């Protein structure tokens, strides 16, 4: 399993709009890719802005290539998402998952 990490910043006012975009637009699209295994979106307040960290999980590098294209480290950011962000990573990082433990967001 491979984790794909990407981060961005936005204003407090735009953070809810970005999270809605992710839930309504990005997730349905990701679920169409064979090998997509889930995602986590985390946020934190940082000096008057909101930092967003997105982790998507993939079963293989080939699955990532189908999503990201030939340069798998290029971030995939739709124009409507970019319009909600003040800055974002143009490149992503990939990590092989070495260990994991389950959790619940009760």
C-alpha positions as CSV (number, residue, x, y, z in Angstrom):
1,X,0.0,0.0,0.0
2,X,1.2,3.5,-0.9
3,X,0.3,6.8,0.7
4,X,0.2,9.9,-1.5
5,X,0.6,13.1,0.6
6,X,-0.3,16.6,-0.6
7,X,-0.7,19.8,1.4
8,X,-2.2,23.2,0.9
9,X,-3.3,26.4,2.7
10,X,-6.4,28.4,2.5
11,X,-8.2,31.1,4.5
12,X,-10.5,30.2,7.3
13,X,-13.4,31.5,5.3
14,X,-12.5,29.2,2.3
15,X,-11.6,26.1,4.2
16,X,-15.2,24.8,4.4
17,X,-15.7,25.4,0.7
18,X,-12.5,23.4,-0.1
19,X,-13.6,20.5,2.2
20,X,-17.0,20.5,0.5
21,X,-15.3,20.4,-2.9
22,X,-13.2,17.4,-1.8
23,X,-16.2,15.5,-0.5
24,X,-18.5,16.3,-3.4
25,X,-16.1,16.4,-6.3
26,X,-12.8,14.7,-5.5
27,X,-13.9,11.7,-3.6
28,X,-16.4,10.5,-6.2
29,X,-13.7,10.9,-8.9
30,X,-11.1,9.0,-6.8
31,X,-13.5,6.1,-6.2
32,X,-13.6,5.5,-10.0
33,X,-9.9,4.5,-10.0
34,X,-9.0,0.9,-9.7
35,X,-6.5,0.6,-6.9
36,X,-7.8,3.6,-4.9
37,X,-8.0,2.5,-1.3
38,X,-9.2,5.5,0.7
39,X,-8.2,8.9,1.9
40,X,-7.8,11.2,4.9
41,X,-8.1,15.0,5.0
42,X,-6.6,16.7,8.0
43,X,-6.7,20.4,8.9
44,X,-5.1,22.8,11.4
45,X,-5.1,26.5,12.1
46,X,-1.7,28.1,11.4
47,X,-1.2,31.8,11.9
48,X,-4.6,32.9,10.7
49,X,-4.9,30.4,7.8
50,X,-5.9,26.7,7.5
51,X,-3.4,24.1,6.5
52,X,-4.8,21.1,4.8
53,X,-3.0,17.7,4.5
54,X,-4.5,15.1,2.2
55,X,-3.4,11.5,2.2
56,X,-4.8,9.2,-0.4
57,X,-4.0,5.4,-0.3
58,X,-3.3,3.3,-3.3
59,X,-2.7,-0.4,-3.9
60,X,0.1,0.1,-6.4
61,X,2.3,2.6,-8.3
62,X,0.4,1.6,-11.4
63,X,-2.8,2.7,-9.8
64,X,-1.2,6.1,-8.9
65,X,0.0,6.4,-12.5
66,X,-3.6,5.9,-13.8
67,X,-4.7,8.8,-11.6
68,X,-1.7,11.2,-11.8
69,X,-0.3,10.4,-15.3
70,X,3.2,9.7,-16.4
71,X,4.8,12.0,-13.7
72,X,3.2,10.5,-10.6
73,X,4.7,13.2,-8.3
74,X,2.9,16.0,-10.1
75,X,-0.1,17.2,-7.9
76,X,-3.5,16.8,-9.4
77,X,-5.4,20.0,-8.5
78,X,-8.5,21.0,-10.4
79,X,-8.9,24.7,-11.2
80,X,-11.9,25.0,-9.0
81,X,-9.9,23.7,-6.0
82,X,-6.9,25.9,-6.8
83,X,-9.2,28.9,-6.7
84,X,-10.1,28.1,-3.1
85,X,-6.4,27.8,-2.0
86,X,-3.8,30.5,-1.2
87,X,-1.0,28.0,-1.8
88,X,-0.5,24.4,-2.5
89,X,2.1,21.8,-3.2
90,X,2.8,21.3,-6.9
91,X,4.6,18.0,-6.1
92,X,3.4,15.2,-3.9
93,X,5.2,12.7,-1.8
94,X,4.7,8.9,-1.8
95,X,5.4,6.6,1.1
96,X,5.3,2.9,1.4
97,X,3.1,2.0,4.3
98,X,5.2,-0.1,6.7
99,X,2.7,-0.3,9.6
100,X,-0.8,0.7,10.4
101,X,-3.4,0.6,13.1
102,X,-7.2,1.1,12.7
103,X,-9.0,4.1,14.2
104,X,-12.6,5.3,14.2
105,X,-13.8,8.9,14.0
106,X,-16.7,8.2,16.4
